[in-house]
Amino acid sequence: MAHKVSDDCIKCGACASTCPTGCIKEGSTKYEVDASQCVDCGACEGACPTGAIKPE
């Protein structure tokens, strides 16, 4: 199960820098998780200062 970034994302990049698989990339309005590469480790969820990342 991949994680998903909500609209609460402030595009700080904390999630992308902690992702061990590099599957989080900056989108036009928020960061986005490539579900096909996500290993559901939860590192991004813990790094997000706004709580914008949750398991799908």
Secondary structure, DSSP 8 states (H G I E B T S, - for coil): --EEE-TT-----HHHHH-TT--EEE-SSSEEE-TTT-----HHHHH-TT--EEE-
